[in-house]
């Protein structure tokens, strides 16, 4: 893709929907035709829904650390969260668990952050009766913002910490939500910027080096963060710092993180007594 800035993405969307600007750029970049690109994105949407729709509450990861949590969020719950929000939390957990159990997921943008986008989009489609076409358009939006993040910063926990994985996914999801709900490209950018701002400095500290603890639960945080930032953007709240500058700050913060907090399993939760004990038992 040619987009290296959100400003450029917004400029390309001056006379067309932002999702179409991303699609057309994909066609130029890969030399593909429109139908092929659309069918590929539709296949990703179908694959994204599968871990939630086909969730197995009995499945457990090989480590035994992960599995069954998604089912605990089905049903009414204690009353703190409305049903829609509980569905978002459940979808994030189910997808993250599916990844830990070595089943197929969609890396959006990574496997460790694969639960964020489906967690916000699947329940919204079900609640509002939205078409698959609308959701696929939202995936193009998320891809456009994700491309800029990957170009200007990083989507790798080993390079930039979890802000680069769950944080990036949260920004992508926030922009996608604004798209689904009919917001402007500028509101998409504000939503993405706020979501990224809220996750700056998020470390990557997988216990025993596995993408399970705290990774699965962090997908929930990323999804809920995306919802709140999309809600703010659609209500007229704007990011004080432009999205491109937020992404650049994200890169600088990632570069400043010590190696122990970048997927090495040497710091954070991985370095706690319990975290080390779990690693020794693996």
Secondary structure, DSSP 8 states (H G I E B T S, - for coil): -----HHHHHHHTSSS-HHHHHHHHHHHHH---HHHHHHHHHHHHHHHHHHHHT--TT---TTSSS-SHHHHTSS--SSSS-HHHHHHHHHHHHHHHHHHTT-----SS-GGGTHHHHHHHHHHHHHHT--HHHHHHHHHHHHHHHHHHHHHS-S-HHHH-GGGTHHHHHHHHHHHHHHHTT--HHHHHHHHHHHHHHTTT--B--GGG-S-TTHHHHHHHHHHHHHHHHHHHHTT---SS-HHHHHHHHHHHHHHS-GGGBTSSSSGGGGSHHHHHHHHH-
